[in-house]
Amino acid sequence: MKAFKELLLAELMPAMGCTEPIAIALAGAAAGQLAKETPRKILICASGSMIKNANSVFVPASGGRKGILVAATLGVLTKSPEKKLEVLSAVNDEVLSSAVRLIEDGKVSLQYAQEESGVYVKVRVETENHVAEATIEKAHDNISCLSLDGEIIKQATAKEESDSQNTLDFLSLESIKEFADTVDFSENRELYDRLKRQVEMNTAIAKEGINNPWGQQVGRTMLKSAGENIFLQAAAYNAAASDARMGGCELPAMICCGSGNQGITCSVAIIYVAKKLGIDEEKMLRALAFSDLTALYQKQFIGKLSAFCGVVNAASSAVSAIAYMLGESLEIIAGTLTNSLVSTGGMVCDGAKDSCALKIISAVNTAFAAYEMAKEGRVFRPLDGIVGKNVDTTVRNIGEMARNGMKTTDDVILDIIIRQAND
């Protein structure tokens, strides 16, 4: 029981903006605070995965600007690493104008750290008298190294990403259901409060995306054709939250698996369906815990960043959790997860950007179709492609395909992104 709770508390955290540029901003803030003085030059060294996911997304508090340079520079000038993944809430007009000037004067540059992978960024700040560096790796909020003028100020053991299948070996679909069934919120108030904040934050940003024209307005567009179908409505609200987040909205979201889009997709449809059907709060929160844990269960085999689109995991987890919330058997819940994963499991991640919202629509709607099939006893059988002998084997098979089989895909996507940026 304790391990499940600690995992949720470690992974569910608020973030303002897409987590890759925000992690870059956080590294910048740590280096800026250490340097103290006005920066003369800023160098960002980032892994391919970080570049891919931060390149095309709007950055909050940037005046409608995209990408890595503005995220890092704003972070450096805020000097506020204590704000963690909400670091850009410290940006004001003076900081923004100074950041724009530094970038326009050619004082900020990006270097591809080809030898690094996953979550990795180092920001180097040069001032008149000092050189400060801050490194984030393995987790978006994990500042693993700080140095000033060549002297190591902090050297922490990097958080180990879940590379081993044994890291979270207490997780299975059955054990997750048991935890969701039995956790006592009266004795676990911190977890209860965190899940409540997930409801509040992710509902707020979904409503923002529905009420205002963010991004390509995928959610607003799809809501028009949803009619009275609450599942289609739920998918539209889910996409609307991504519209706002990818569009640079300054409202925070509660992330899961290191991702705002995944945290949103793990939660918004559950919240929407629960409210539409009048399901009580406790049952909804138990379903949220089920969803978040199921997504984390899958991601341990895939890794935080890969060519595999993470909203597929999140959507399959969320709709499986809706099945759980509606009182379905473990067999139907497992069938929903299996059907969903082996249908949209090939969707690629080509970086964070506006089109993530439409990918969410595809993944969530497919997951709902998977649920309808499972209710009728129609579940894809073992040896149908990568379907395993049971749902847990299927989860591992998907993870193996994503981590090992799609590595070359990730490299090719990055090559295309870098080539187009230089054209």
C-alpha positions as CSV (number, residue, x, y, z in Angstrom):
1,M,0.0,0.0,0.0
2,K,2.8,2.4,0.9
3,A,4.6,1.9,-2.4
4,F,1.5,2.7,-4.4
5,K,0.9,5.9,-2.5
6,E,4.6,7.1,-2.6
7,L,4.7,6.5,-6.4
8,L,1.6,8.6,-6.9
9,L,2.9,11.4,-4.7
10,A,6.2,11.4,-6.5
11,E,4.7,11.5,-9.9
12,L,1.7,13.7,-9.6
13,M,2.9,17.3,-9.5
14,P,1.8,20.6,-11.0
15,A,3.5,22.1,-14.0
16,M,3.0,25.3,-15.9
17,G,3.4,24.6,-19.5
18,C,4.8,21.6,-21.4
19,T,7.2,19.7,-19.2
20,E,10.2,19.6,-21.5
21,P,10.6,23.4,-22.0
22,I,9.7,23.9,-18.4
23,A,12.5,21.5,-17.3
24,I,14.8,23.5,-19.5
25,A,13.6,26.7,-17.9
26,L,14.1,25.1,-14.4
27,A,17.7,24.3,-15.3
28,G,18.2,27.8,-16.5
29,A,16.7,29.2,-13.3
30,A,19.1,27.1,-11.2
31,A,22.1,28.3,-13.2
32,G,20.9,31.9,-13.2
33,Q,20.5,31.9,-9.4
34,L,24.0,30.5,-9.0
35,A,25.6,33.0,-11.4
36,K,23.6,35.9,-9.8
37,E,24.9,38.5,-12.3
38,T,23.4,39.6,-15.6
39,P,24.1,36.9,-18.3
40,R,26.3,37.6,-21.2
41,K,25.9,34.2,-22.9
42,I,23.6,31.3,-22.3
43,L,24.3,27.8,-23.8
44,I,21.7,25.0,-23.6
45,C,22.9,21.4,-24.2
46,A,20.0,19.0,-24.5
47,S,19.3,15.4,-25.5
48,G,17.4,14.7,-28.7
49,S,14.3,13.8,-26.9
50,M,14.3,17.1,-25.1
51,I,14.9,19.0,-28.3
52,K,12.1,17.1,-30.0
53,N,9.6,17.8,-27.3
54,A,10.5,21.4,-26.6
55,N,11.1,22.6,-30.2
56,S,7.6,23.4,-31.4
57,V,5.5,24.1,-28.3
58,F,4.4,27.5,-27.1
59,V,6.1,28.6,-23.8
60,P,3.9,30.2,-21.1
61,A,4.7,33.8,-20.2
62,S,6.7,34.2,-23.4
63,G,4.4,36.5,-25.3
64,G,3.4,33.7,-27.7
65,R,6.9,32.4,-28.4
66,K,7.9,28.9,-29.0
67,G,10.9,26.7,-28.2
68,I,14.0,26.1,-26.2
69,L,15.9,29.4,-26.4
70,V,13.1,31.4,-24.9
71,A,12.3,28.8,-22.2
72,A,15.9,28.7,-21.0
73,T,16.4,32.4,-21.1
74,L,13.3,33.2,-19.2
75,G,14.3,30.6,-16.6
76,V,17.8,32.1,-16.3
77,L,16.4,35.6,-15.7
78,T,13.8,34.5,-13.1
79,K,16.5,32.9,-10.9
80,S,13.6,31.1,-9.2
81,P,14.3,27.3,-9.1
82,E,12.4,27.0,-5.9
83,K,9.2,27.3,-8.0
84,K,10.2,24.0,-9.7
85,L,7.9,23.1,-12.7
86,E,6.0,26.4,-12.2
87,V,9.2,28.4,-12.6
88,L,7.8,30.6,-15.3
89,S,5.2,32.0,-13.0
90,A,8.0,34.3,-11.9
91,V,8.2,36.0,-15.3
92,N,7.3,39.6,-15.5
93,D,7.4,42.2,-18.3
94,E,11.0,43.2,-17.5
95,V,12.2,39.6,-17.5
96,L,10.5,38.9,-20.9
97,S,11.9,42.0,-22.6
98,S,15.4,41.2,-21.3
99,A,15.1,37.6,-22.5
100,V,13.9,38.7,-26.0
101,R,16.9,41.1,-26.2
102,L,19.4,38.4,-25.3
103,I,18.0,36.1,-27.9
104,E,17.8,38.7,-30.6
105,D,21.4,39.7,-29.9
106,G,22.6,36.1,-30.5
107,K,23.6,35.6,-26.9
108,V,21.7,32.3,-26.5
109,S,22.5,29.1,-28.3
110,L,21.5,25.4,-28.4
111,Q,23.8,22.4,-28.7
112,Y,22.6,18.9,-29.4
113,A,24.0,16.5,-26.7
114,Q,24.1,13.5,-28.9
115,E,25.6,11.2,-26.3
116,E,22.7,11.8,-23.9
117,S,19.2,10.4,-24.1
118,G,15.8,10.8,-22.4
119,V,15.4,13.6,-20.0
120,Y,18.7,15.6,-20.1
121,V,19.5,19.3,-20.3
122,K,22.5,21.4,-19.1
123,V,22.3,25.2,-19.1
124,R,25.5,27.2,-18.9
125,V,25.4,30.9,-18.0
126,E,28.4,33.1,-18.5
127,T,28.5,36.5,-16.8
128,E,31.2,39.1,-16.4
129,N,32.8,37.3,-13.5
130,H,31.3,33.8,-13.3
131,V,30.3,30.7,-15.2
132,A,27.5,28.7,-13.7
133,E,26.0,25.4,-14.9
134,A,22.9,23.4,-13.9
135,T,22.0,19.9,-15.1
136,I,18.7,18.2,-15.1
137,E,18.5,14.5,-15.9
138,K,16.3,11.4,-15.6
139,A,13.3,13.4,-14.2
140,H,12.0,16.8,-15.3
141,D,12.5,18.3,-11.8
142,N,15.7,16.5,-10.8
143,I,18.6,19.0,-10.7
144,S,21.5,16.5,-10.5
145,C,24.5,18.8,-10.8
146,L,25.3,22.5,-10.0
147,S,28.7,24.1,-10.6
148,L,30.2,27.6,-10.3
149,D,33.4,28.6,-12.0
150,G,34.3,24.9,-12.4
151,E,33.7,23.9,-8.8
152,I,31.0,21.4,-8.2
153,I,28.4,22.8,-5.8
154,K,26.0,19.9,-5.9
155,Q,26.4,16.4,-7.3
156,A,23.4,14.2,-6.7
157,T,22.9,10.7,-7.8
158,A,20.6,11.0,-10.8
159,K,17.1,9.5,-10.3
160,E,17.1,6.2,-12.0
161,E,14.5,6.1,-14.7
162,S,12.5,2.9,-14.7
163,D,14.8,1.0,-17.0
164,S,14.4,-2.2,-15.2
165,Q,11.2,-4.2,-15.4
166,N,11.7,-5.0,-11.7
167,T,11.8,-1.3,-10.6
168,L,8.0,-1.2,-10.0
169,D,7.5,-4.9,-9.7
170,F,4.6,-4.5,-7.3
171,L,2.5,-3.2,-10.1
172,S,0.1,-5.3,-12.1
173,L,-3.4,-4.6,-13.3
174,E,-4.8,-6.7,-10.5
175,S,-2.7,-5.1,-7.7
176,I,-3.6,-1.6,-9.0
177,K,-7.3,-2.5,-8.8
178,E,-6.8,-3.8,-5.3
179,F,-5.1,-0.6,-4.2
180,A,-7.8,1.5,-5.8
181,D,-10.5,-0.6,-4.0
182,T,-8.9,-0.5,-0.6
183,V,-6.9,2.7,-0.1
184,D,-8.3,4.6,3.0
185,F,-8.4,8.3,2.1
186,S,-9.1,9.2,5.7
187,E,-5.6,7.8,6.6
188,N,-4.0,9.1,3.4
189,R,-5.0,12.8,3.3
190,E,-1.9,13.9,1.3
191,L,-2.9,11.5,-1.5
192,Y,-6.5,12.5,-1.3
193,D,-5.5,16.2,-1.5
194,R,-3.2,15.5,-4.5
195,L,-5.9,13.7,-6.4
196,K,-8.4,16.6,-5.6
197,R,-5.8,19.0,-7.0
198,Q,-5.6,16.9,-10.1
199,V,-9.3,17.3,-10.5
200,E,-9.3,21.0,-10.0
201,M,-6.3,21.9,-12.1
202,N,-7.0,19.6,-15.1
203,T,-10.7,20.6,-15.1
204,A,-9.8,24.3,-15.1
205,I,-7.4,24.0,-18.1
206,A,-10.0,21.8,-20.0
207,K,-12.6,24.5,-19.5
208,E,-10.1,27.1,-20.6
209,G,-9.5,25.2,-23.8
210,I,-13.3,24.8,-24.5
211,N,-14.1,28.5,-23.7
212,N,-11.2,30.1,-25.6
213,P,-9.5,29.6,-29.0
214,W,-6.2,27.9,-28.1
215,G,-4.1,26.2,-30.7
216,Q,-6.0,24.6,-33.5
217,Q,-9.1,24.3,-31.3
218,V,-9.4,20.6,-31.6
219,G,-11.5,20.2,-28.5
220,R,-13.9,23.0,-29.5
221,T,-14.2,21.6,-33.0
222,M,-14.9,18.0,-31.9
223,L,-17.4,19.1,-29.2
224,K,-19.6,20.5,-31.9
225,S,-20.1,17.0,-33.4
226,A,-20.3,15.1,-30.1
227,G,-24.0,15.4,-29.7
228,E,-25.4,13.8,-26.6
229,N,-22.6,11.2,-26.4
230,I,-20.8,11.8,-23.1
231,F,-17.8,9.7,-24.2
232,L,-17.3,11.9,-27.3
233,Q,-17.8,15.0,-25.1
234,A,-15.3,13.7,-22.6
235,A,-12.7,13.2,-25.4
236,A,-13.4,16.7,-26.7
237,Y,-12.8,18.2,-23.2
238,N,-9.6,16.2,-23.0
239,A,-8.3,17.5,-26.3
240,A,-9.3,21.1,-25.3
241,A,-7.0,20.9,-22.2
242,S,-4.2,20.0,-24.6
243,D,-5.1,22.8,-27.0
244,A,-4.6,25.2,-24.1
245,R,-1.5,23.6,-22.7
246,M,0.3,23.3,-26.1
247,G,-0.8,26.8,-26.9
248,G,1.1,28.4,-24.0
249,C,-1.7,28.7,-21.5
250,E,-0.4,29.8,-18.1
251,L,-2.8,27.6,-16.1
252,P,-0.9,24.7,-14.4
253,A,-1.8,21.1,-15.0
254,M,-1.2,18.1,-12.8
255,I,1.2,15.9,-14.7
256,C,1.7,12.2,-14.7
257,C,4.5,10.1,-16.1
258,G,6.5,13.3,-16.5
259,S,3.9,14.8,-18.9
260,G,1.1,17.3,-18.8
261,N,-0.7,15.9,-21.8
262,Q,-0.5,12.4,-20.1
263,G,-1.6,13.8,-16.8
264,I,-4.6,15.5,-18.5
265,T,-5.5,12.4,-20.5
266,C,-5.3,10.2,-17.4
267,S,-7.9,12.4,-15.7
268,V,-10.1,14.7,-17.7
269,A,-12.4,12.0,-19.3
270,I,-12.8,10.3,-15.9
271,I,-13.8,13.6,-14.2
272,Y,-16.2,14.5,-17.0
273,V,-18.0,11.1,-17.1
274,A,-18.2,11.0,-13.3
275,K,-19.8,14.4,-13.1
276,K,-22.2,13.7,-16.0
277,L,-23.3,10.4,-14.4
278,G,-23.5,11.8,-10.9
279,I,-20.8,9.5,-9.5
280,D,-19.7,10.4,-6.0
281,E,-16.3,12.0,-5.4
282,E,-14.7,9.1,-3.6
283,K,-15.4,6.7,-6.4
284,M,-14.1,9.2,-8.9
285,L,-10.8,9.7,-7.0
286,R,-10.3,5.9,-6.7
287,A,-10.7,5.8,-10.5
288,L,-8.1,8.6,-10.9
289,A,-5.7,6.6,-8.7
290,F,-6.4,3.5,-10.9
291,S,-5.8,5.5,-14.1
292,D,-2.6,7.2,-12.9
293,L,-1.1,4.0,-11.6
294,T,-2.0,2.1,-14.8
295,A,-0.2,4.7,-16.9
296,L,2.8,4.6,-14.7
297,Y,2.8,0.8,-14.8
298,Q,3.0,1.0,-18.6
299,K,5.5,3.7,-18.8
300,Q,8.1,1.9,-16.6
301,F,8.7,-0.4,-19.6
302,I,8.6,2.4,-22.2
303,G,10.6,5.2,-20.5
304,K,9.6,8.8,-20.0
305,L,10.5,10.0,-23.5
306,S,10.4,7.9,-26.6
307,A,8.9,7.7,-30.1
308,F,5.8,6.0,-28.7
309,C,3.1,8.6,-28.1
310,G,2.4,8.7,-24.4
311,V,-1.3,9.7,-24.7
312,V,-1.9,6.1,-26.0
313,N,-0.9,4.8,-22.5
314,A,-2.8,7.6,-20.8
315,A,-6.0,7.1,-22.8
316,S,-6.1,3.4,-22.4
317,S,-5.5,3.8,-18.7
318,A,-8.2,6.5,-18.3
319,V,-10.9,4.5,-20.1
320,S,-9.9,1.3,-18.3
321,A,-10.4,3.4,-15.1
322,I,-13.8,4.5,-16.3
323,A,-14.7,0.9,-16.7
324,Y,-13.5,0.3,-13.2
325,M,-15.5,3.4,-12.0
326,L,-18.6,2.0,-13.6
327,G,-18.3,-1.3,-11.7
328,E,-17.0,-3.5,-14.5
329,S,-15.2,-6.8,-13.8
330,L,-11.4,-7.1,-13.9
331,E,-11.9,-9.2,-17.0
332,I,-13.7,-6.3,-18.9
333,I,-11.2,-3.8,-17.5
334,A,-8.3,-5.9,-18.8
335,G,-10.0,-6.4,-22.1
336,T,-10.4,-2.6,-22.5
337,L,-6.7,-2.1,-21.8
338,T,-5.7,-4.8,-24.2
339,N,-8.0,-3.8,-27.1
340,S,-6.9,-0.2,-26.7
341,L,-3.2,-0.7,-26.6
342,V,-2.9,-3.1,-29.6
343,S,-5.0,-0.7,-31.7
344,T,-3.3,2.7,-31.2
345,G,0.0,1.3,-30.0
346,G,1.8,2.4,-33.1
347,M,1.1,6.1,-32.8
348,V,4.4,8.1,-32.8
349,C,5.5,11.1,-30.8
350,D,7.0,13.7,-33.1
351,G,7.3,16.3,-30.3
352,A,4.9,18.4,-28.2
353,K,2.8,20.7,-30.3
354,D,-0.7,21.6,-31.4
355,S,-1.4,18.2,-33.1
356,C,-1.1,16.4,-29.7
357,A,-4.7,17.4,-29.1
358,L,-5.9,15.4,-32.1
359,K,-3.8,12.5,-31.1
360,I,-5.6,12.6,-27.8
361,I,-9.0,12.5,-29.6
362,S,-7.8,9.4,-31.6
363,A,-6.5,7.6,-28.5
364,V,-9.4,8.4,-26.2
365,N,-12.1,7.5,-28.8
366,T,-10.3,4.3,-29.7
367,A,-10.1,3.4,-26.0
368,F,-13.9,3.9,-25.6
369,A,-14.4,1.7,-28.6
370,A,-12.1,-0.9,-26.9
371,Y,-14.3,-0.7,-23.8
372,E,-17.5,-1.3,-25.8
373,M,-15.9,-4.3,-27.4
374,A,-14.7,-5.7,-24.1
375,K,-18.3,-5.4,-22.6
376,E,-19.4,-7.6,-25.4
377,G,-16.7,-10.2,-24.7
378,R,-14.8,-9.3,-27.8
379,V,-11.1,-9.0,-26.8
380,F,-8.1,-9.6,-29.1
381,R,-6.6,-13.0,-28.5
382,P,-3.1,-14.1,-27.5
383,L,-0.8,-14.2,-30.5
384,D,-2.9,-11.7,-32.4
385,G,0.2,-9.6,-33.2
386,I,1.8,-8.6,-29.9
387,V,-1.2,-9.5,-27.7
388,G,0.3,-11.6,-24.8
389,K,-1.1,-14.5,-22.9
390,N,-2.6,-12.0,-20.4
391,V,-2.9,-8.2,-20.1
392,D,0.3,-7.8,-18.1
393,T,2.3,-9.6,-20.7
394,T,0.7,-7.4,-23.4
395,V,1.8,-4.3,-21.4
396,R,5.3,-5.6,-21.4
397,N,5.2,-6.5,-25.1
398,I,4.1,-2.9,-25.9
399,G,6.9,-1.6,-23.7
400,E,9.5,-3.7,-25.4
401,M,8.3,-2.6,-28.8
402,A,8.3,1.1,-27.8
403,R,11.6,1.2,-26.0
404,N,13.7,-1.1,-28.3
405,G,11.8,-1.3,-31.5
406,M,11.1,2.4,-31.9
407,K,14.6,3.7,-31.1
408,T,15.5,4.2,-34.7
409,T,12.1,5.8,-35.3
410,D,12.9,8.4,-32.7
411,D,16.3,9.1,-34.3
412,V,14.7,9.6,-37.7
413,I,12.1,11.9,-36.3
414,L,14.7,14.0,-34.6
415,D,16.8,14.2,-37.8
416,I,13.8,15.5,-39.7
417,I,13.0,18.1,-37.1
418,I,16.6,19.4,-37.0
419,R,16.9,19.4,-40.8
420,Q,13.6,21.4,-41.2
421,A,14.7,23.8,-38.5
422,N,17.9,24.5,-40.4
423,D,16.3,24.8,-43.9
